[in-house]
Amino acid sequence: MYVSYRPELDIASCGEDVHQAKKNLIEAILINIEECGLEEINTDILSVRKELVGFTLIEVAV
């Protein structure tokens, strides 16, 4: 499972791979914009960042 997040908009999504996580994030952004009633959007919001931050699963004993 991969999680995608756009901090400028505080919107997150996820997917089974990186591509699906990005695709789902764009869909979530578009839905959010539509629900807010915005007619024009800045396409820079939807652009993919040139950096990819990675995380890995860890286990913590409690």
CHARMM internal coordinates of N, CA and C (Angstrom, degrees):
IC EDIT
DIST 1 N 1 CA 1.4482
DIST 1 CA 1 C 1.5248
ANGL 1 N 1 CA 1 C 108.34
DIST 1 C 2 N 1.3189
ANGL 1 CA 1 C 2 N 116.10
DIHE 1 N 1 CA 1 C 2 N 131.32
DIST 2 N 2 CA 1.4596
ANGL 1 C 2 N 2 CA 122.86
DIHE 1 CA 1 C 2 N 2 CA 177.79
DIST 2 CA 2 C 1.5237
ANGL 2 N 2 CA 2 C 108.96
DIHE 1 C 2 N 2 CA 2 C -116.53
DIST 2 C 3 N 1.3148
ANGL 2 CA 2 C 3 N 116.12
DIHE 2 N 2 CA 2 C 3 N 140.57
DIST 3 N 3 CA 1.4577
ANGL 2 C 3 N 3 CA 122.15
DIHE 2 CA 2 C 3 N 3 CA -179.99
DIST 3 CA 3 C 1.5177
ANGL 3 N 3 CA 3 C 108.63
DIHE 2 C 3 N 3 CA 3 C -112.98
DIST 3 C 4 N 1.3148
ANGL 3 CA 3 C 4 N 116.16
DIHE 3 N 3 CA 3 C 4 N 135.77
DIST 4 N 4 CA 1.4670
ANGL 3 C 4 N 4 CA 121.56
DIHE 3 CA 3 C 4 N 4 CA 176.14
DIST 4 CA 4 C 1.5245
ANGL 4 N 4 CA 4 C 108.20
DIHE 3 C 4 N 4 CA 4 C -118.42
DIST 4 C 5 N 1.3358
ANGL 4 CA 4 C 5 N 115.61
DIHE 4 N 4 CA 4 C 5 N 147.01
DIST 5 N 5 CA 1.4648
ANGL 4 C 5 N 5 CA 120.32
DIHE 4 CA 4 C 5 N 5 CA -174.96
DIST 5 CA 5 C 1.5141
ANGL 5 N 5 CA 5 C 109.68
DIHE 4 C 5 N 5 CA 5 C -148.11
DIST 5 C 6 N 1.3065
ANGL 5 CA 5 C 6 N 116.44
DIHE 5 N 5 CA 5 C 6 N 134.98
DIST 6 N 6 CA 1.4686
ANGL 5 C 6 N 6 CA 122.07
DIHE 5 CA 5 C 6 N 6 CA 175.74
DIST 6 CA 6 C 1.5224
ANGL 6 N 6 CA 6 C 107.23
DIHE 5 C 6 N 6 CA 6 C -113.79
DIST 6 C 7 N 1.3496
ANGL 6 CA 6 C 7 N 117.84
DIHE 6 N 6 CA 6 C 7 N 97.00
DIST 7 N 7 CA 1.4673
ANGL 6 C 7 N 7 CA 120.89
DIHE 6 CA 6 C 7 N 7 CA -173.80
DIST 7 CA 7 C 1.5231
ANGL 7 N 7 CA 7 C 114.07
DIHE 6 C 7 N 7 CA 7 C -61.49
DIST 7 C 8 N 1.3362
ANGL 7 CA 7 C 8 N 117.67
DIHE 7 N 7 CA 7 C 8 N -30.94
DIST 8 N 8 CA 1.4654
ANGL 7 C 8 N 8 CA 119.75
DIHE 7 CA 7 C 8 N 8 CA 179.85
DIST 8 CA 8 C 1.5233
ANGL 8 N 8 CA 8 C 111.94
DIHE 7 C 8 N 8 CA 8 C -61.93
DIST 8 C 9 N 1.3207
ANGL 8 CA 8 C 9 N 116.26
DIHE 8 N 8 CA 8 C 9 N -28.20
DIST 9 N 9 CA 1.4647
ANGL 8 C 9 N 9 CA 121.60
DIHE 8 CA 8 C 9 N 9 CA -178.24
DIST 9 CA 9 C 1.5246
ANGL 9 N 9 CA 9 C 112.63
DIHE 8 C 9 N 9 CA 9 C -110.41
DIST 9 C 10 N 1.3171
ANGL 9 CA 9 C 10 N 116.74
DIHE 9 N 9 CA 9 C 10 N -7.80
DIST 10 N 10 CA 1.4669
ANGL 9 C 10 N 10 CA 122.99
DIHE 9 CA 9 C 10 N 10 CA -176.35
DIST 10 CA 10 C 1.5258
ANGL 10 N 10 CA 10 C 110.89
DIHE 9 C 10 N 10 CA 10 C 54.90
DIST 10 C 11 N 1.3387
ANGL 10 CA 10 C 11 N 115.41
DIHE 10 N 10 CA 10 C 11 N 47.81
DIST 11 N 11 CA 1.4602
ANGL 10 C 11 N 11 CA 122.15
DIHE 10 CA 10 C 11 N 11 CA 179.45
DIST 11 CA 11 C 1.5246
ANGL 11 N 11 CA 11 C 107.90
DIHE 10 C 11 N 11 CA 11 C -123.71
DIST 11 C 12 N 1.3272
ANGL 11 CA 11 C 12 N 115.63
DIHE 11 N 11 CA 11 C 12 N 135.42
DIST 12 N 12 CA 1.4617
ANGL 11 C 12 N 12 CA 121.25
DIHE 11 CA 11 C 12 N 12 CA -179.97
DIST 12 CA 12 C 1.5206
ANGL 12 N 12 CA 12 C 109.86
DIHE 11 C 12 N 12 CA 12 C -129.12
DIST 12 C 13 N 1.3236
ANGL 12 CA 12 C 13 N 115.11
DIHE 12 N 12 CA 12 C 13 N 158.32
DIST 13 N 13 CA 1.4532
ANGL 12 C 13 N 13 CA 121.80
DIHE 12 CA 12 C 13 N 13 CA 174.72
DIST 13 CA 13 C 1.5227
ANGL 13 N 13 CA 13 C 107.58
DIHE 12 C 13 N 13 CA 13 C -154.47
DIST 13 C 14 N 1.3231
ANGL 13 CA 13 C 14 N 116.73
DIHE 13 N 13 CA 13 C 14 N -175.37
DIST 14 N 14 CA 1.4642
ANGL 13 C 14 N 14 CA 119.68
DIHE 13 CA 13 C 14 N 14 CA -179.95
DIST 14 CA 14 C 1.5219
ANGL 14 N 14 CA 14 C 109.66
DIHE 13 C 14 N 14 CA 14 C -153.06
DIST 14 C 15 N 1.3290
ANGL 14 CA 14 C 15 N 115.52
DIHE 14 N 14 CA 14 C 15 N 171.25
DIST 15 N 15 CA 1.4570
ANGL 14 C 15 N 15 CA 121.40
DIHE 14 CA 14 C 15 N 15 CA 178.20
DIST 15 CA 15 C 1.5115
ANGL 15 N 15 CA 15 C 110.35
DIHE 14 C 15 N 15 CA 15 C -166.77
DIST 15 C 16 N 1.3205
ANGL 15 CA 15 C 16 N 115.26
DIHE 15 N 15 CA 15 C 16 N 169.16
DIST 16 N 16 CA 1.4641
ANGL 15 C 16 N 16 CA 121.07
DIHE 15 CA 15 C 16 N 16 CA -178.95
DIST 16 CA 16 C 1.5309
ANGL 16 N 16 CA 16 C 112.45
DIHE 15 C 16 N 16 CA 16 C -71.73
DIST 16 C 17 N 1.3387
ANGL 16 CA 16 C 17 N 117.46
DIHE 16 N 16 CA 16 C 17 N -21.78
DIST 17 N 17 CA 1.4630
ANGL 16 C 17 N 17 CA 121.84
DIHE 16 CA 16 C 17 N 17 CA 175.67
DIST 17 CA 17 C 1.5312
ANGL 17 N 17 CA 17 C 108.34
DIHE 16 C 17 N 17 CA 17 C -143.81
DIST 17 C 18 N 1.3310
ANGL 17 CA 17 C 18 N 116.82
DIHE 17 N 17 CA 17 C 18 N 175.12
DIST 18 N 18 CA 1.4615
ANGL 17 C 18 N 18 CA 121.27
DIHE 17 CA 17 C 18 N 18 CA -176.54
DIST 18 CA 18 C 1.5267
ANGL 18 N 18 CA 18 C 110.72
DIHE 17 C 18 N 18 CA 18 C -60.24
DIST 18 C 19 N 1.3204
ANGL 18 CA 18 C 19 N 116.75
DIHE 18 N 18 CA 18 C 19 N -44.27
DIST 19 N 19 CA 1.4663
ANGL 18 C 19 N 19 CA 120.60
DIHE 18 CA 18 C 19 N 19 CA -179.08
DIST 19 CA 19 C 1.5264
ANGL 19 N 19 CA 19 C 111.06
DIHE 18 C 19 N 19 CA 19 C -60.03
DIST 19 C 20 N 1.3171
ANGL 19 CA 19 C 20 N 117.42
DIHE 19 N 19 CA 19 C 20 N -46.47
DIST 20 N 20 CA 1.4638
ANGL 19 C 20 N 20 CA 121.22
DIHE 19 CA 19 C 20 N 20 CA -179.36
DIST 20 CA 20 C 1.5254
ANGL 20 N 20 CA 20 C 111.02
DIHE 19 C 20 N 20 CA 20 C -66.43
DIST 20 C 21 N 1.3233
ANGL 20 CA 20 C 21 N 117.53
DIHE 20 N 20 CA 20 C 21 N -37.02
DIST 21 N 21 CA 1.4671
ANGL 20 C 21 N 21 CA 120.66
DIHE 20 CA 20 C 21 N 21 CA 178.41
DIST 21 CA 21 C 1.5283
ANGL 21 N 21 CA 21 C 110.72
DIHE 20 C 21 N 21 CA 21 C -63.52
DIST 21 C 22 N 1.3412
ANGL 21 CA 21 C 22 N 117.54
DIHE 21 N 21 CA 21 C 22 N -42.14
DIST 22 N 22 CA 1.4677
ANGL 21 C 22 N 22 CA 121.12
DIHE 21 CA 21 C 22 N 22 CA 177.75
DIST 22 CA 22 C 1.5246
ANGL 22 N 22 CA 22 C 110.75
DIHE 21 C 22 N 22 CA 22 C -66.09
DIST 22 C 23 N 1.3355
ANGL 22 CA 22 C 23 N 116.78
DIHE 22 N 22 CA 22 C 23 N -44.18
DIST 23 N 23 CA 1.4634
ANGL 22 C 23 N 23 CA 121.49
DIHE 22 CA 22 C 23 N 23 CA 179.59
DIST 23 CA 23 C 1.5282
ANGL 23 N 23 CA 23 C 110.65
DIHE 22 C 23 N 23 CA 23 C -60.23
DIST 23 C 24 N 1.3255
ANGL 23 CA 23 C 24 N 116.71
DIHE 23 N 23 CA 23 C 24 N -44.76
DIST 24 N 24 CA 1.4600
ANGL 23 C 24 N 24 CA 120.97
DIHE 23 CA 23 C 24 N 24 CA 179.71
DIST 24 CA 24 C 1.5256
ANGL 24 N 24 CA 24 C 111.56
DIHE 23 C 24 N 24 CA 24 C -66.37
DIST 24 C 25 N 1.3309
ANGL 24 CA 24 C 25 N 117.22
DIHE 24 N 24 CA 24 C 25 N -33.80
DIST 25 N 25 CA 1.4614
ANGL 24 C 25 N 25 CA 120.49
DIHE 24 CA 24 C 25 N 25 CA 177.83
DIST 25 CA 25 C 1.5300
ANGL 25 N 25 CA 25 C 110.46
DIHE 24 C 25 N 25 CA 25 C -65.73
DIST 25 C 26 N 1.3157
ANGL 25 CA 25 C 26 N 117.16
DIHE 25 N 25 CA 25 C 26 N -44.49
DIST 26 N 26 CA 1.4629
ANGL 25 C 26 N 26 CA 120.08
DIHE 25 CA 25 C 26 N 26 CA 178.16
DIST 26 CA 26 C 1.5233
ANGL 26 N 26 CA 26 C 110.24
DIHE 25 C 26 N 26 CA 26 C -60.98
DIST 26 C 27 N 1.3242
ANGL 26 CA 26 C 27 N 116.85
DIHE 26 N 26 CA 26 C 27 N -41.61
DIST 27 N 27 CA 1.4656
ANGL 26 C 27 N 27 CA 120.38
DIHE 26 CA 26 C 27 N 27 CA 177.57
DIST 27 CA 27 C 1.5293
ANGL 27 N 27 CA 27 C 110.92
DIHE 26 C 27 N 27 CA 27 C -61.82
DIST 27 C 28 N 1.3243
ANGL 27 CA 27 C 28 N 117.03
DIHE 27 N 27 CA 27 C 28 N -42.83
DIST 28 N 28 CA 1.4694
ANGL 27 C 28 N 28 CA 120.83
DIHE 27 CA 27 C 28 N 28 CA 179.19
DIST 28 CA 28 C 1.5283
ANGL 28 N 28 CA 28 C 110.95
DIHE 27 C 28 N 28 CA 28 C -63.90
DIST 28 C 29 N 1.3294
ANGL 28 CA 28 C 29 N 117.02
DIHE 28 N 28 CA 28 C 29 N -39.00
DIST 29 N 29 CA 1.4675
ANGL 28 C 29 N 29 CA 120.90
DIHE 28 CA 28 C 29 N 29 CA 178.29
DIST 29 CA 29 C 1.5262
ANGL 29 N 29 CA 29 C 110.11
DIHE 28 C 29 N 29 CA 29 C -64.08
DIST 29 C 30 N 1.3296
ANGL 29 CA 29 C 30 N 116.79
DIHE 29 N 29 CA 29 C 30 N -45.55
DIST 30 N 30 CA 1.4626
ANGL 29 C 30 N 30 CA 120.37
DIHE 29 CA 29 C 30 N 30 CA -179.59
DIST 30 CA 30 C 1.5272
ANGL 30 N 30 CA 30 C 111.58
DIHE 29 C 30 N 30 CA 30 C -63.48
DIST 30 C 31 N 1.3237
ANGL 30 CA 30 C 31 N 117.46
DIHE 30 N 30 CA 30 C 31 N -40.24
DIST 31 N 31 CA 1.4673
ANGL 30 C 31 N 31 CA 121.14
DIHE 30 CA 30 C 31 N 31 CA 177.10
DIST 31 CA 31 C 1.5177
ANGL 31 N 31 CA 31 C 110.06
DIHE 30 C 31 N 31 CA 31 C -62.99
DIST 31 C 32 N 1.3257
ANGL 31 CA 31 C 32 N 116.49
DIHE 31 N 31 CA 31 C 32 N -43.60
DIST 32 N 32 CA 1.4606
ANGL 31 C 32 N 32 CA 120.56
DIHE 31 CA 31 C 32 N 32 CA 179.82
DIST 32 CA 32 C 1.5221
ANGL 32 N 32 CA 32 C 111.22
DIHE 31 C 32 N 32 CA 32 C -62.27
DIST 32 C 33 N 1.3214
ANGL 32 CA 32 C 33 N 117.00
DIHE 32 N 32 CA 32 C 33 N -44.36
DIST 33 N 33 CA 1.4632
ANGL 32 C 33 N 33 CA 121.40
DIHE 32 CA 32 C 33 N 33 CA 179.14
DIST 33 CA 33 C 1.5278
ANGL 33 N 33 CA 33 C 110.11
DIHE 32 C 33 N 33 CA 33 C -62.27
DIST 33 C 34 N 1.3309
ANGL 33 CA 33 C 34 N 116.35
DIHE 33 N 33 CA 33 C 34 N -42.89
DIST 34 N 34 CA 1.4651
ANGL 33 C 34 N 34 CA 120.68
DIHE 33 CA 33 C 34 N 34 CA 178.95
DIST 34 CA 34 C 1.5277
ANGL 34 N 34 CA 34 C 111.11
DIHE 33 C 34 N 34 CA 34 C -62.74
DIST 34 C 35 N 1.3212
ANGL 34 CA 34 C 35 N 116.98
DIHE 34 N 34 CA 34 C 35 N -43.67
DIST 35 N 35 CA 1.4651
ANGL 34 C 35 N 35 CA 121.21
DIHE 34 CA 34 C 35 N 35 CA -179.46
DIST 35 CA 35 C 1.5256
ANGL 35 N 35 CA 35 C 112.04
DIHE 34 C 35 N 35 CA 35 C -66.10
DIST 35 C 36 N 1.3237
ANGL 35 CA 35 C 36 N 116.62
DIHE 35 N 35 CA 35 C 36 N -28.39
DIST 36 N 36 CA 1.4692
ANGL 35 C 36 N 36 CA 120.59
DIHE 35 CA 35 C 36 N 36 CA 178.40
DIST 36 CA 36 C 1.5220
ANGL 36 N 36 CA 36 C 111.68
DIHE 35 C 36 N 36 CA 36 C -79.25
DIST 36 C 37 N 1.3241
ANGL 36 CA 36 C 37 N 117.03
DIHE 36 N 36 CA 36 C 37 N -9.74
DIST 37 N 37 CA 1.4527
ANGL 36 C 37 N 37 CA 120.94
DIHE 36 CA 36 C 37 N 37 CA 178.80
DIST 37 CA 37 C 1.5126
ANGL 37 N 37 CA 37 C 114.16
DIHE 36 C 37 N 37 CA 37 C 77.76
DIST 37 C 38 N 1.3160
ANGL 37 CA 37 C 38 N 116.91
DIHE 37 N 37 CA 37 C 38 N 20.12
DIST 38 N 38 CA 1.4634
ANGL 37 C 38 N 38 CA 120.00
DIHE 37 CA 37 C 38 N 38 CA 178.89
DIST 38 CA 38 C 1.5231
ANGL 38 N 38 CA 38 C 109.22
DIHE 37 C 38 N 38 CA 38 C -78.36
DIST 38 C 39 N 1.3142
ANGL 38 CA 38 C 39 N 116.24
DIHE 38 N 38 CA 38 C 39 N 132.08
DIST 39 N 39 CA 1.4598
ANGL 38 C 39 N 39 CA 120.10
DIHE 38 CA 38 C 39 N 39 CA -179.09
DIST 39 CA 39 C 1.5212
ANGL 39 N 39 CA 39 C 112.24
DIHE 38 C 39 N 39 CA 39 C -92.12
DIST 39 C 40 N 1.3192
ANGL 39 CA 39 C 40 N 116.73
DIHE 39 N 39 CA 39 C 40 N -30.27
DIST 40 N 40 CA 1.4576
ANGL 39 C 40 N 40 CA 120.59
DIHE 39 CA 39 C 40 N 40 CA 179.83
DIST 40 CA 40 C 1.5182
ANGL 40 N 40 CA 40 C 108.62
DIHE 39 C 40 N 40 CA 40 C -118.74
DIST 40 C 41 N 1.3189
ANGL 40 CA 40 C 41 N 115.75
DIHE 40 N 40 CA 40 C 41 N 141.26
DIST 41 N 41 CA 1.4565
ANGL 40 C 41 N 41 CA 119.45
DIHE 40 CA 40 C 41 N 41 CA 177.16
DIST 41 CA 41 C 1.5175
ANGL 41 N 41 CA 41 C 109.03
DIHE 40 C 41 N 41 CA 41 C -125.99
DIST 41 C 42 N 1.3010
ANGL 41 CA 41 C 42 N 114.61
DIHE 41 N 41 CA 41 C 42 N 152.44
DIST 42 N 42 CA 1.4566
ANGL 41 C 42 N 42 CA 121.33
DIHE 41 CA 41 C 42 N 42 CA 174.99
DIST 42 CA 42 C 1.5230
ANGL 42 N 42 CA 42 C 106.41
DIHE 41 C 42 N 42 CA 42 C -85.30
DIST 42 C 43 N 1.3237
ANGL 42 CA 42 C 43 N 118.13
DIHE 42 N 42 CA 42 C 43 N 115.98
DIST 43 N 43 CA 1.4589
ANGL 42 C 43 N 43 CA 120.64
DIHE 42 CA 42 C 43 N 43 CA -176.14
DIST 43 CA 43 C 1.5219
ANGL 43 N 43 CA 43 C 112.27
DIHE 42 C 43 N 43 CA 43 C -64.84
DIST 43 C 44 N 1.3324
ANGL 43 CA 43 C 44 N 118.05
DIHE 43 N 43 CA 43 C 44 N -16.53
DIST 44 N 44 CA 1.4638
ANGL 43 C 44 N 44 CA 120.23
DIHE 43 CA 43 C 44 N 44 CA 175.96
DIST 44 CA 44 C 1.5245
ANGL 44 N 44 CA 44 C 110.69
DIHE 43 C 44 N 44 CA 44 C -62.69
DIST 44 C 45 N 1.3178
ANGL 44 CA 44 C 45 N 116.91
DIHE 44 N 44 CA 44 C 45 N -27.65
DIST 45 N 45 CA 1.4646
ANGL 44 C 45 N 45 CA 121.08
DIHE 44 CA 44 C 45 N 45 CA 179.31
DIST 45 CA 45 C 1.5208
ANGL 45 N 45 CA 45 C 110.23
DIHE 44 C 45 N 45 CA 45 C -61.42
DIST 45 C 46 N 1.3381
ANGL 45 CA 45 C 46 N 116.85
DIHE 45 N 45 CA 45 C 46 N -35.98
DIST 46 N 46 CA 1.4576
ANGL 45 C 46 N 46 CA 121.32
DIHE 45 CA 45 C 46 N 46 CA -175.82
DIST 46 CA 46 C 1.5224
ANGL 46 N 46 CA 46 C 113.57
DIHE 45 C 46 N 46 CA 46 C -89.00
DIST 46 C 47 N 1.3224
ANGL 46 CA 46 C 47 N 117.72
DIHE 46 N 46 CA 46 C 47 N -7.75
DIST 47 N 47 CA 1.4572
ANGL 46 C 47 N 47 CA 119.68
DIHE 46 CA 46 C 47 N 47 CA -177.84
DIST 47 CA 47 C 1.5284
ANGL 47 N 47 CA 47 C 110.46
DIHE 46 C 47 N 47 CA 47 C -68.28
DIST 47 C 48 N 1.3129
ANGL 47 CA 47 C 48 N 114.54
DIHE 47 N 47 CA 47 C 48 N 146.26
DIST 48 N 48 CA 1.4599
ANGL 47 C 48 N 48 CA 120.41
DIHE 47 CA 47 C 48 N 48 CA -179.08
DIST 48 CA 48 C 1.5178
ANGL 48 N 48 CA 48 C 108.88
DIHE 47 C 48 N 48 CA 48 C -81.70
DIST 48 C 49 N 1.3014
ANGL 48 CA 48 C 49 N 115.46
DIHE 48 N 48 CA 48 C 49 N 133.47
DIST 49 N 49 CA 1.4637
ANGL 48 C 49 N 49 CA 118.96
DIHE 48 CA 48 C 49 N 49 CA 177.88
DIST 49 CA 49 C 1.5188
ANGL 49 N 49 CA 49 C 109.98
DIHE 48 C 49 N 49 CA 49 C -66.62
DIST 49 C 50 N 1.3074
ANGL 49 CA 49 C 50 N 114.70
DIHE 49 N 49 CA 49 C 50 N 152.56
DIST 50 N 50 CA 1.4527
ANGL 49 C 50 N 50 CA 119.60
DIHE 49 CA 49 C 50 N 50 CA 179.48
DIST 50 CA 50 C 1.5251
ANGL 50 N 50 CA 50 C 111.90
DIHE 49 C 50 N 50 CA 50 C -79.17
DIST 50 C 51 N 1.3145
ANGL 50 CA 50 C 51 N 116.13
DIHE 50 N 50 CA 50 C 51 N -12.43
DIST 51 N 51 CA 1.4546
ANGL 50 C 51 N 51 CA 119.30
DIHE 50 CA 50 C 51 N 51 CA 179.41
DIST 51 CA 51 C 1.5252
ANGL 51 N 51 CA 51 C 109.63
DIHE 50 C 51 N 51 CA 51 C -107.66
DIST 51 C 52 N 1.2910
ANGL 51 CA 51 C 52 N 115.97
DIHE 51 N 51 CA 51 C 52 N 146.95
DIST 52 N 52 CA 1.4553
ANGL 51 C 52 N 52 CA 121.56
DIHE 51 CA 51 C 52 N 52 CA 176.81
DIST 52 CA 52 C 1.5172
ANGL 52 N 52 CA 52 C 107.14
DIHE 51 C 52 N 52 CA 52 C -124.63
DIST 52 C 53 N 1.3015
ANGL 52 CA 52 C 53 N 115.57
DIHE 52 N 52 CA 52 C 53 N 119.01
DIST 53 N 53 CA 1.4583
ANGL 52 C 53 N 53 CA 120.47
DIHE 52 CA 52 C 53 N 53 CA 178.77
DIST 53 CA 53 C 1.5144
ANGL 53 N 53 CA 53 C 107.43
DIHE 52 C 53 N 53 CA 53 C -92.26
DIST 53 C 54 N 1.3019
ANGL 53 CA 53 C 54 N 117.18
DIHE 53 N 53 CA 53 C 54 N 129.53
DIST 54 N 54 CA 1.4525
ANGL 53 C 54 N 54 CA 120.37
DIHE 53 CA 53 C 54 N 54 CA -178.75
DIST 54 CA 54 C 1.5122
ANGL 54 N 54 CA 54 C 112.30
DIHE 53 C 54 N 54 CA 54 C -111.68
DIST 54 C 55 N 1.2979
ANGL 54 CA 54 C 55 N 114.61
DIHE 54 N 54 CA 54 C 55 N 151.66
DIST 55 N 55 CA 1.4503
ANGL 54 C 55 N 55 CA 122.11
DIHE 54 CA 54 C 55 N 55 CA 177.23
DIST 55 CA 55 C 1.5172
ANGL 55 N 55 CA 55 C 107.99
DIHE 54 C 55 N 55 CA 55 C -133.49
DIST 55 C 56 N 1.2879
ANGL 55 CA 55 C 56 N 116.21
DIHE 55 N 55 CA 55 C 56 N 161.30
DIST 56 N 56 CA 1.4537
ANGL 55 C 56 N 56 CA 120.28
DIHE 55 CA 55 C 56 N 56 CA 177.25
DIST 56 CA 56 C 1.5190
ANGL 56 N 56 CA 56 C 109.56
DIHE 55 C 56 N 56 CA 56 C -134.89
DIST 56 C 57 N 1.3056
ANGL 56 CA 56 C 57 N 115.77
DIHE 56 N 56 CA 56 C 57 N 153.58
DIST 57 N 57 CA 1.4536
ANGL 56 C 57 N 57 CA 121.92
DIHE 56 CA 56 C 57 N 57 CA -179.90
DIST 57 CA 57 C 1.5246
ANGL 57 N 57 CA 57 C 110.06
DIHE 56 C 57 N 57 CA 57 C -73.24
DIST 57 C 58 N 1.3170
ANGL 57 CA 57 C 58 N 116.65
DIHE 57 N 57 CA 57 C 58 N 134.36
DIST 58 N 58 CA 1.4625
ANGL 57 C 58 N 58 CA 120.99
DIHE 57 CA 57 C 58 N 58 CA 175.24
DIST 58 CA 58 C 1.5224
ANGL 58 N 58 CA 58 C 108.84
DIHE 57 C 58 N 58 CA 58 C -129.03
DIST 58 C 59 N 1.2938
ANGL 58 CA 58 C 59 N 115.88
DIHE 58 N 58 CA 58 C 59 N 154.69
DIST 59 N 59 CA 1.4572
ANGL 58 C 59 N 59 CA 121.20
DIHE 58 CA 58 C 59 N 59 CA 176.35
DIST 59 CA 59 C 1.5170
ANGL 59 N 59 CA 59 C 108.62
DIHE 58 C 59 N 59 CA 59 C -111.48
DIST 59 C 60 N 1.3149
ANGL 59 CA 59 C 60 N 115.65
DIHE 59 N 59 CA 59 C 60 N 137.66
DIST 60 N 60 CA 1.4560
ANGL 59 C 60 N 60 CA 121.38
DIHE 59 CA 59 C 60 N 60 CA -179.23
DIST 60 CA 60 C 1.5235
ANGL 60 N 60 CA 60 C 107.93
DIHE 59 C 60 N 60 CA 60 C -124.03
DIST 60 C 61 N 1.3086
ANGL 60 CA 60 C 61 N 116.32
DIHE 60 N 60 CA 60 C 61 N 123.87
DIST 61 N 61 CA 1.4619
ANGL 60 C 61 N 61 CA 120.35
DIHE 60 CA 60 C 61 N 61 CA 177.83
DIST 61 CA 61 C 1.5226
ANGL 61 N 61 CA 61 C 109.07
DIHE 60 C 61 N 61 CA 61 C -79.38
DIST 61 C 62 N 1.3220
ANGL 61 CA 61 C 62 N 115.95
DIHE 61 N 61 CA 61 C 62 N 134.68
DIST 62 N 62 CA 1.4677
ANGL 61 C 62 N 62 CA 120.02
DIHE 61 CA 61 C 62 N 62 CA 177.95
DIST 62 CA 62 C 1.5035
ANGL 62 N 62 CA 62 C 110.41
DIHE 61 C 62 N 62 CA 62 C -123.15
END
COOR INIT
IC SEED 1 N 1 CA 1 C
IC BUILD
